Amino acid sequence: MSIRNIIRKTPSKSIHKIRESFFNFPWEDWFLKRVRGLIIWYGWLFTALILLLILTDSSDTPAGLYILLLISFLSALFLTLIPLRWLEKVIPLTIPFYLLFIHKFLFYTGAGVSPYWPMYLIPLVLASLLFRYAGIITVSLFIMGSHLFLEFSNIGEVSLYLISYHFIIGDIPLFPILILLGVMLASMAQMLKADRDSLSRLFDKVEMAKKEWETSFDAIKDPILILDREHHIIMANGAAARMFNKQREEILGRKCYTLAHGTNSPISNCPHVSTINTGQPSTIEIEEPRLGGIFEITAYPLFNEDGAIRGSVHYMKDITAQKTAEKALKRELEITRILHNTDKDILSTMNRKEILRLCIKNLQSLINTEYMSIAILDSEKDEFKIEVGSFLNRLIEQTETIPFTATILKTIISSRIPRYCPELSNEDLLPGDEEFRGKDIKSLLIVPMIAKGMPLGTLNLGSTEKNRFSEDDIELAEGYALQIAIAIDNSIIYERMQSLFMDTVVSLSTAIDAKSHWTQNHASEVANYTVAIAKELGLDESFIQDLRVAVLLHDIGKIGIGDTLLNKESPLTDEEQRIMKEHPLKGAEIIRPIKELKHIIPIIRHHHERWNGTGYPDGLSGNMIPIGARILNVTDSFEAMRSDRPYKRGLTIEEAEQEIIKYSGIQFDPQMVNALVKVLEKRGL
């Protein structure tokens, strides 16, 4: 019997009031069914009894008994067939009807001495249950009156003795038994009423709590599933049904992994399995395409009364938006980091080739594609030069040039707007675009690099997939192309400044060498050997550039020495040698005010120091002598030995080499001597 049936409300408010106030008993379906069963059983039993009496009576059967048989049969049949909702209106009328019926039956079956008097019990029971103590008194008085009437029918009078005998002191004191039975039934009915009211209130609370729980359960926006041990869904809220795009009834009883993952068994990290095995909550994050999102799933164990795990509650939180935002933020941070690193890399060098290599390397971390290249526009030669590129993550340095009119790149330079070719096969490529065709590029993105309003070239991204690049990729490539353009423009400015500076240094060096016709082109020749030795030693490129400047200016101190002394054809006197030895100090003093050349002063000052400490001006020895000065000491001496003097002819390369080797470890650093020998060998000299 369900809670809903137990506490079902009656259909009519007015009838309900009459029942509660007059009958004082709640009429519920379950009670009516039992009462009807009792009355019908009693009616058919009564009918069978009358029929049995008629069939077994040997004397003349009274006609009234036949009438009672018919009435009993019809009454039993009527009560059997009528709807349940009619019975509650009929039952109160059956009590007086049964009393009259029993009275007549007893009259025809012996009156006061009839053995069937216990049949009065049925109306007494009904009256006790329906009308409580008032019903007991009323029915008991009626039974007493009926019995006295039957006694009177037998003996013609009713004495006080007969009344007391039959109802009080007889072998079976009928009246006290009836009264006690009625009181007992009324008390039981009262207790049942109180218990029923208490139970009804409890069921009302349970039903209300159930409805509140179901409302709250369905109000939760996140999907919730309750599973048994075998993964069957035994309860789900509305959000869960909507997640599966099904009605709630369609998912109940189904396996959760079949609905959620489309599999025939649990996934490897199933939280339900973990919770069933450990008895502890278990949480996972999973991206499930079938459900269209990323979910954080937490399974909480459900326990029986004996503490055994009977299932779990699955709380599924859709974290798609959160994860998408985190991914986007992480992507933005990664882009910011790489762009920042690119800025640092660009500022760390002014070598254009190195800048382009760093830009390609960093761009590979931003956009994952098979092909990248940077094409520099040479407006004077009207051509493109693809200086650096990457294919299949392999860096490629190229020197290939493409005529301006022979490539699709010209349209991007002319229009100064990016061009995206999602299917390169649909484009009209030109003969110079073999760079793209040869690598089986199917989608191509070309972005112009513009700085200060002038196009400097293009950034080219290609993929072996069609329609590879998104709007985000295009936007990112545009920003990166601008960064590359600024870096290239800065490198061009730097190169021009460097070229101007070196031209000035070379001019100054030439002017110094020109003071003496014996030393013409001396500095440039020394510079060539010095740079070669520095590269042989694997020194840094920036140091080599500084060393070259120092070599070109190493004799700048001779500006303060008279031309007569510099061009003297006979050997120098001691005083003249003293004056000549002052030129390293004078050179250092000349350079000192120039802040940008301050770091080359030690090379100029100490390029006449000797490895054994017998040189000038400070008598330094060994590694105390700056490395640049040690290299310059070897190359300056080597070139001086090969130069003709009025008092001495110049040595051959072989003779000069042997002379340098001879004084290795005395005048020259042995490491620098070995490096010079290797340079000469490589040059075949």
C-alpha positions in Angstrom: 0.0 0.0 0.0 1.6 3.3 -1.1 1.9 6.5 0.9 -0.2 8.2 -1.8 -3.1 5.8 -1.2 -2.8 6.0 2.6 -3.1 9.7 2.7 -5.4 10.3 -0.3 -7.8 13.2 0.2 -11.6 12.5 0.1 -13.5 13.8 -3.0 -16.1 15.8 -1.1 -15.4 18.4 1.6 -18.9 18.3 2.9 -19.0 14.5 3.3 -15.6 14.7 4.9 -16.9 17.1 7.5 -19.9 14.8 8.3 -17.7 11.8 8.6 -15.2 13.5 10.9 -17.9 15.2 13.1 -20.7 12.6 13.1 -19.2 9.2 12.3 -15.8 10.2 13.8 -13.9 7.8 11.7 -11.7 8.5 8.6 -12.9 6.8 5.5 -10.0 5.7 3.4 -9.9 3.3 0.5 -8.0 0.7 2.4 -10.6 0.8 5.3 -13.6 0.7 2.9 -12.2 -2.3 1.1 -11.9 -4.2 4.3 -15.3 -3.2 5.6 -16.9 -4.1 2.3 -15.2 -7.5 2.4 -16.5 -8.1 6.0 -20.1 -7.1 5.1 -20.1 -9.1 1.8 -18.8 -12.1 3.6 -21.4 -11.7 6.3 -24.2 -11.2 3.7 -23.4 -14.3 1.7 -22.9 -16.3 4.9 -26.3 -15.2 6.1 -27.8 -16.0 2.7 -26.3 -19.5 2.8 -27.6 -20.0 6.4 -31.1 -19.1 5.5 -31.0 -21.4 2.4 -29.7 -24.2 4.6 -32.5 -23.8 7.1 -35.1 -23.8 4.4 -33.7 -27.0 2.8 -33.3 -28.8 6.1 -36.6 -27.8 7.7 -39.1 -30.7 7.7 -42.1 -28.6 8.8 -43.8 -25.9 6.9 -41.3 -23.1 6.3 -42.7 -19.7 7.0 -43.2 -17.5 3.9 -41.2 -14.7 5.7 -38.1 -16.8 5.7 -38.2 -17.0 1.9 -38.6 -13.2 1.8 -35.5 -12.9 4.0 -33.6 -15.2 1.7 -34.4 -13.0 -1.3 -33.5 -9.8 0.6 -30.3 -11.3 1.9 -29.3 -12.5 -1.6 -30.0 -9.2 -3.2 -28.3 -7.2 -0.5 -25.1 -9.4 -0.7 -25.2 -9.0 -4.5 -25.7 -5.3 -4.3 -22.8 -4.8 -1.9 -20.6 -6.9 -4.1 -21.3 -5.0 -7.3 -21.5 -1.3 -6.1 -18.5 1.0 -6.6 -16.3 1.5 -3.6 -17.1 5.3 -3.5 -20.8 4.4 -3.0 -20.1 2.1 -0.1 -19.1 5.0 2.3 -22.7 6.3 1.9 -24.3 2.9 2.3 -22.5 1.5 5.4 -24.2 3.7 8.0 -27.6 2.5 6.7 -26.6 -1.1 6.9 -26.5 -1.1 10.7 -30.3 -0.6 11.4 -31.1 -2.7 8.3 -29.0 -5.6 9.7 -30.6 -5.2 13.2 -34.1 -5.4 11.7 -33.1 -8.3 9.4 -31.5 -10.3 12.3 -34.6 -9.6 14.5 -36.9 -11.0 11.8 -34.6 -14.0 11.3 -34.5 -14.8 15.0 -38.2 -14.5 15.1 -38.6 -17.2 12.4 -36.0 -19.4 13.9 -37.2 -19.7 17.5 -37.6 -16.2 18.8 -36.2 -15.9 22.3 -34.7 -19.4 22.2 -33.2 -19.0 18.7 -29.6 -20.3 18.7 -28.5 -17.6 16.2 -28.5 -14.6 18.5 -24.6 -14.1 18.2 -25.4 -12.7 14.8 -26.0 -9.4 16.6 -22.3 -9.1 16.9 -21.8 -7.8 13.3 -24.0 -4.7 13.7 -22.4 -4.1 17.2 -18.9 -4.3 15.7 -19.8 -1.8 12.9 -21.5 0.6 15.3 -18.5 0.4 17.7 -16.1 1.2 14.9 -18.2 3.9 13.2 -19.9 5.6 16.1 -17.8 4.8 19.1 -19.5 4.7 22.5 -22.7 6.2 21.2 -23.0 3.4 18.7 -22.4 0.8 21.5 -25.2 2.2 23.7 -27.7 2.6 20.8 -27.1 -0.9 19.3 -27.0 -2.5 22.8 -30.4 -1.1 23.7 -31.8 -2.2 20.4 -30.5 -5.7 20.9 -32.0 -5.8 24.4 -35.3 -4.5 23.1 -35.2 -7.0 20.2 -34.5 -9.9 22.6 -37.2 -8.9 25.1 -39.7 -8.7 22.2 -38.7 -12.2 21.1 -39.1 -13.5 24.7 -42.5 -11.9 24.8 -43.4 -13.7 21.6 -42.6 -17.1 23.2 -44.2 -16.8 26.7 -46.6 -13.9 26.3 -45.0 -11.8 29.0 -41.6 -10.4 30.1 -40.7 -10.6 33.8 -37.9 -8.9 35.6 -36.5 -12.3 36.4 -36.3 -13.2 32.7 -34.6 -9.9 31.9 -32.0 -10.4 34.6 -31.5 -14.1 33.7 -31.0 -13.6 30.1 -28.9 -10.4 30.2 -27.1 -10.5 33.5 -27.0 -13.9 35.4 -27.6 -16.5 32.8 -25.1 -19.1 31.7 -24.1 -16.7 29.0 -24.6 -13.1 30.3 -25.4 -11.7 26.9 -25.7 -8.0 27.8 -22.4 -7.6 29.7 -20.6 -9.5 27.0 -22.1 -7.2 24.3 -21.3 -4.1 26.3 -17.7 -5.2 27.1 -17.1 -6.2 23.5 -18.4 -2.9 22.2 -16.3 -0.9 24.7 -13.2 -2.9 23.7 -13.9 -2.3 20.0 -14.6 1.4 20.5 -11.3 1.7 22.5 -9.5 -0.1 19.8 -11.1 2.1 17.1 -10.1 5.2 19.1 -6.5 4.0 19.4 -6.5 3.1 15.7 -7.8 6.6 15.0 -5.0 8.2 17.0 -2.4 6.0 15.4 -3.8 6.7 12.0 -3.8 10.5 12.6 -0.2 10.3 13.8 0.8 8.1 10.9 -1.1 10.4 8.5 0.7 13.4 9.8 4.0 11.5 9.5 3.2 10.5 6.0 2.2 14.1 5.2 5.6 15.2 6.4 7.3 12.4 4.5 5.4 13.3 1.4 6.2 17.0 1.9 9.9 16.3 2.5 9.9 14.0 -0.5 8.4 16.7 -2.7 10.8 19.3 -1.3 13.7 17.0 -1.9 12.5 16.2 -5.5 12.0 20.0 -6.1 15.5 20.8 -4.7 17.0 17.9 -6.6 15.6 19.1 -9.9 16.4 22.7 -9.1 20.1 21.9 -9.1 21.5 23.2 -12.4 24.4 20.7 -12.5 23.6 17.1 -13.5 23.3 14.6 -10.7 23.0 10.8 -11.1 22.4 8.1 -8.4 23.9 4.7 -9.4 23.7 1.3 -7.9 26.8 -0.9 -7.7 26.3 -2.2 -11.2 26.4 1.3 -12.8 22.6 1.4 -13.3 21.0 4.9 -13.1 18.3 4.6 -10.4 17.7 8.4 -10.1 18.5 11.5 -12.1 17.6 15.2 -11.9 16.3 17.3 -14.7 19.7 18.6 -15.6 21.0 15.1 -16.1 18.2 14.2 -18.4 18.7 17.4 -20.4 22.5 16.6 -20.6 21.7 13.3 -22.3 18.9 15.0 -24.4 16.4 12.4 -23.1 13.4 12.1 -20.9 14.1 11.1 -17.3 12.3 7.8 -17.7 14.4 7.0 -20.7 17.7 7.0 -18.8 16.6 5.3 -15.6 17.9 1.7 -15.5 20.5 2.4 -18.2 24.2 1.9 -17.6 25.8 5.3 -17.0 28.9 4.6 -19.1 26.8 3.6 -22.1 24.9 6.9 -22.0 27.9 9.1 -21.1 30.7 7.5 -23.1 29.1 5.1 -25.6 31.2 2.2 -24.2 30.3 -1.3 -23.1 32.4 -1.1 -19.9 33.5 1.6 -17.5 36.3 4.0 -18.5 39.7 3.4 -17.0 39.5 6.2 -14.4 35.8 5.8 -13.6 35.1 7.5 -10.3 32.2 5.1 -9.5 34.5 2.1 -9.6 37.0 4.0 -7.4 34.3 5.0 -4.9 32.8 1.4 -4.7 36.3 0.0 -4.2 37.6 2.5 -1.6 34.4 3.8 0.0 35.8 7.4 -0.4 34.7 10.2 -2.7 36.5 10.2 -6.1 36.9 13.1 -8.5 38.1 13.2 -12.2 38.1 15.7 -15.0 37.1 14.4 -18.4 36.4 15.9 -21.8 33.5 14.0 -23.3 32.5 14.9 -26.9 29.2 12.9 -26.6 28.2 15.3 -23.9 29.6 18.3 -25.6 31.9 19.6 -22.9 34.4 19.2 -20.1 33.1 17.9 -16.8 34.4 17.6 -13.2 32.8 14.4 -11.9 32.7 13.6 -8.2 31.3 10.3 -7.0 30.1 10.1 -3.3 29.5 6.7 -1.7 26.0 5.6 -0.7 25.7 3.2 2.3 23.1 0.7 3.5 21.9 0.5 7.1 24.6 -2.1 7.8 27.3 0.1 6.4 27.8 -1.7 3.0 28.2 0.4 -0.1 25.1 0.2 -2.3 26.0 2.7 -4.9 27.2 6.3 -5.4 26.0 9.8 -6.2 27.5 11.4 -9.2 27.8 15.2 -9.2 28.8 16.4 -12.6 29.9 20.0 -12.9 30.2 21.5 -16.4 33.6 23.2 -16.4 33.8 23.8 -20.2 33.6 27.6 -19.9 36.2 27.6 -17.1 38.6 25.3 -18.9 38.1 27.3 -22.2 38.9 30.5 -20.3 41.9 28.9 -18.6 43.1 27.6 -22.0 42.6 31.1 -23.6 44.4 32.8 -20.7 47.2 30.2 -20.8 47.5 30.8 -24.6 47.6 34.6 -24.0 50.2 34.3 -21.4 52.2 32.0 -23.7 51.9 34.5 -26.5 52.9 37.3 -24.2 55.9 35.3 -22.9 57.1 34.4 -26.4 56.7 38.0 -27.7 58.6 39.2 -24.7 61.3 36.7 -25.3 61.4 37.7 -29.0 61.8 41.4 -27.9 64.7 40.3 -25.7 66.3 38.2 -28.4 65.9 41.0 -30.9 67.5 43.5 -28.5 70.4 41.1 -27.8 71.8 41.3 -31.3 71.8 43.7 -34.2 72.8 40.9 -36.7 69.9 40.7 -39.1 70.4 37.0 -39.9 70.4 36.2 -36.2 67.3 38.3 -35.6 65.4 36.4 -38.4 66.5 33.0 -37.0 65.3 33.9 -33.5 62.0 35.2 -34.9 61.3 32.0 -36.9 62.3 29.9 -33.8 59.9 31.8 -31.5 57.1 31.8 -34.1 57.2 28.0 -34.2 56.1 28.0 -30.5 53.1 30.3 -31.3 51.8 28.8 -34.5 52.2 25.1 -35.2 52.6 24.8 -38.9 54.9 22.9 -41.3 56.4 25.9 -43.2 57.6 29.3 -42.3 59.8 31.8 -44.1 60.8 35.5 -44.1 61.3 37.1 -47.5 63.2 40.4 -47.5 62.4 42.9 -50.3 65.4 44.5 -52.0 63.8 47.5 -53.6 67.0 48.5 -55.4 67.3 45.2 -57.2 63.5 44.8 -57.4 63.6 41.2 -56.0 62.8 39.2 -52.9 65.4 37.2 -50.9 64.2 34.4 -48.7 66.9 34.7 -46.0 65.6 32.2 -43.4 62.9 29.6 -43.2 61.7 26.5 -41.5 60.2 23.3 -42.9 59.0 20.4 -40.8 60.7 22.1 -37.7 64.1 22.2 -39.5 65.7 25.7 -39.8 66.7 26.5 -43.4 69.0 29.4 -44.3 68.6 30.3 -47.9 70.2 32.8 -50.4 67.5 32.3 -53.0 66.3 35.4 -54.8 63.0 35.8 -56.6 62.2 38.6 -59.1 59.6 40.9 -57.8 57.2 40.3 -60.7 57.6 36.5 -60.6 55.9 35.8 -57.3 52.6 36.1 -55.5 54.4 38.0 -52.8 54.3 41.2 -55.0 50.5 41.5 -54.6 50.9 41.5 -50.8 53.6 44.2 -50.9 51.6 46.3 -53.4 48.3 46.1 -51.4 50.1 46.0 -47.9 47.3 43.8 -46.6 47.6 40.1 -45.6 46.4 37.4 -48.0 45.1 34.0 -46.9 44.9 31.2 -49.4 42.9 28.4 -47.7 43.4 26.2 -50.9 46.6 27.1 -52.7 45.7 25.0 -55.6 42.9 27.5 -56.5 45.4 30.4 -56.7 47.2 31.6 -59.8 50.8 31.0 -58.7 53.7 32.5 -60.7 57.0 30.9 -61.8 58.8 32.3 -58.7 56.4 30.5 -56.3 58.1 27.2 -56.7 59.2 27.6 -53.1 55.6 26.8 -52.1 54.7 24.3 -54.7 57.9 22.2 -54.1 57.0 21.7 -50.5 53.4 20.6 -51.2 51.9 23.6 -49.4 48.1 23.4 -49.5 47.2 26.5 -47.5 49.3 29.7 -47.4 49.2 32.8 -45.2 51.3 35.8 -46.4 51.6 38.9 -44.1 53.4 42.1 -45.2 56.2 43.4 -42.9 55.8 47.2 -42.8 57.8 49.6 -40.7 57.5 53.4 -40.8 55.1 53.0 -43.8 57.6 51.1 -45.9 57.2 47.4 -46.9 60.3 45.5 -45.9 59.2 42.0 -47.0 56.7 39.3 -46.1 56.2 36.7 -43.4 55.0 33.4 -45.0 53.2 30.6 -43.2 52.2 27.4 -45.0 50.6 24.1 -44.2 50.2 20.8 -45.9 46.6 20.9 -44.7 43.8 22.8 -46.5 42.2 25.7 -44.6 44.7 25.3 -41.7 44.8 28.9 -40.3 42.2 30.4 -38.1 41.3 34.1 -37.5 43.4 34.0 -34.3 46.4 32.7 -36.3 46.0 35.5 -38.9 45.7 38.1 -36.2 48.7 36.7 -34.3 50.8 36.6 -37.5 50.0 40.2 -38.3 51.2 41.3 -34.9 54.3 39.2 -35.2 55.1 40.5 -38.7 55.0 44.0 -37.3 57.4 43.0 -34.6 59.8 41.5 -37.1 59.5 44.5 -39.4 60.5 46.8 -36.5 63.4 44.5 -35.7 64.6 44.5 -39.3 64.2 48.2 -39.6 66.3 48.7 -36.5 68.9 46.2 -37.8 69.1 48.2 -41.1 69.6 51.4 -39.2 72.3 49.7 -37.1 74.0 48.3 -40.1 74.0 51.7 -41.7 75.5 53.2 -38.6 78.0 50.4 -38.3 78.9 50.9 -41.9 79.3 54.6 -41.4 81.4 54.0 -38.3 83.6 51.4 -40.0 84.1 53.6 -43.0 85.2 56.3 -40.7 87.5 54.0 -38.8 89.0 52.6 -42.1 89.4 56.2 -43.4 91.2 57.2 -40.2 93.3 54.0 -40.3 94.2 54.8 -43.9 95.2 58.3 -43.0 97.5 56.9 -40.2 99.1 54.4 -42.6 99.6 57.2 -45.2 101.9 59.2 -42.8 104.6 56.7 -43.8 104.9 55.2 -47.2 106.5 52.1 -45.5 103.2 51.3 -43.7 100.6 51.8 -46.4 97.7 49.2 -46.0 99.5 47.9 -42.9 96.4 48.2 -40.7 94.0 46.5 -43.1 96.4 43.5 -43.6 96.9 43.2 -39.9 93.1 43.3 -39.4 92.6 40.4 -41.9 95.0 38.1 -40.1 93.7 39.2 -36.7 90.1 38.4 -37.5 91.1 35.1 -39.0 93.0 34.1 -35.8 90.0 35.2 -33.6 87.7 33.0 -35.6 90.1 30.1 -35.5 90.0 30.5 -31.7 86.2 30.5 -31.7 85.9 33.9 -30.2 82.5 35.7 -30.0 81.4 37.6 -33.1 80.8 40.9 -31.2 84.4 40.6 -29.7 85.8 40.0 -33.2 84.1 43.2 -34.5 85.6 45.2 -31.6 89.0 43.6 -32.2 88.8 44.6 -35.9 88.2 48.2 -34.8 91.1 48.1 -32.3 93.4 46.7 -35.0 92.5 49.4 -37.5 93.2 52.0 -34.8 96.1 50.4 -33.0 98.7 52.8 -34.4 96.5 56.0 -33.9 99.1 57.2 -31.4 101.6 57.7 -34.3 99.6 60.8 -35.2 101.6 62.6 -32.5 104.9 61.4 -34.1 106.6 63.5 -36.7 106.6 62.3 -40.4 110.4 62.7 -40.5 110.8 60.1 -37.8 108.2 57.8 -39.3 109.8 57.9 -42.7 113.5 57.8 -41.6 115.4 55.5 -43.9 118.2 54.6 -41.4 117.9 52.7 -38.1 116.4 54.7 -35.2 118.5 56.0 -32.4 117.8 55.2 -28.8 116.0 58.5 -28.3 114.0 58.0 -31.4 113.0 54.5 -30.3 111.9 55.9 -26.9 109.7 58.4 -28.8 108.3 55.7 -31.1 107.5 53.4 -28.1 105.2 56.2 -26.7 102.6 55.7 -29.5 100.6 52.9 -27.6 100.1 55.3 -24.7 99.3 58.2 -26.9 96.8 56.0 -28.8 95.1 55.0 -25.6 94.8 58.6 -24.6 93.3 59.6 -27.9 90.7 56.9 -27.7 89.8 57.4 -24.0 87.3 60.3 -24.5 85.3 58.2 -26.9 83.0 56.3 -24.6 81.8 53.8 -27.2 85.5 52.8 -27.9 86.6 52.6 -24.2 86.6 48.8 -24.2 89.3 48.6 -27.0 91.8 50.8 -25.1 93.5 47.8 -23.4 94.2 46.3 -26.8 95.7 49.5 -28.2 97.7 50.2 -25.0 99.2 46.7 -24.7 99.7 45.4 -28.3 103.5 45.7 -27.9 103.7 43.7 -24.6 105.7 40.5 -24.8 104.8 37.0 -23.4 107.9 37.0 -21.3 107.3 40.5 -19.8 110.0 42.4 -21.7 107.6 44.4 -23.8 106.2 48.0 -23.3 104.7 50.2 -22.0 103.8 48.3 -18.8 105.9 45.1 -19.0 102.9 42.8 -18.7 103.5 39.0 -19.2 101.6 35.9 -20.0 97.8 36.0 -19.6 98.0 39.4 -17.9 98.2 40.7 -21.4 94.6 41.1 -22.9 93.8 38.4 -25.4 93.1 40.9 -28.1 96.5 42.5 -27.6 98.2 39.1 -27.7 96.6 38.3 -31.1 97.5 41.8 -32.4 101.1 41.4 -31.2 101.5 38.3 -33.4 99.8 39.7 -36.5 101.3 43.1 -36.2 104.8 41.6 -36.0 104.1 39.1 -38.8 103.0 41.9 -41.1 105.9 44.1 -40.1 108.4 41.4 -40.9 107.0 41.1 -44.4 107.2 44.8 -45.1 110.3 46.3 -46.8 112.4 48.9 -44.9 115.2 51.1 -46.3 117.6 49.3 -44.1 116.1 45.8 -44.4 114.1 43.9 -47.0 110.8 42.2 -46.1 110.7 38.5 -45.3 108.6 35.9 -47.2 105.6 34.4 -45.6 107.5 31.2 -44.9 110.4 33.2 -43.4 108.1 35.4 -41.3 106.2 32.3 -40.1 109.4 30.6 -38.9 110.5 33.8 -37.2 107.2 34.0 -35.3 107.5 30.3 -34.3 111.0 31.0 -33.2 109.9 33.6 -30.7 106.8 31.6 -29.5 106.8 31.6 -25.7 109.3 34.5 -25.6 107.7 37.4 -27.4 104.5 35.8 -28.5 101.7 33.8 -26.9 102.1 30.1 -28.1 98.4 29.7 -28.5 98.2 32.7 -30.8 101.2 31.4 -32.8 99.6 28.0 -33.3 96.4 29.8 -34.5 98.4 31.8 -37.0 100.1 28.7 -38.4 96.6 27.1 -38.9 95.3 30.1 -40.6 98.3 30.1 -43.0 97.8 26.4 -43.7 94.1 26.9 -44.5 95.0 29.7 -46.9 97.7 27.5 -48.5 100.4 30.1 -47.7 
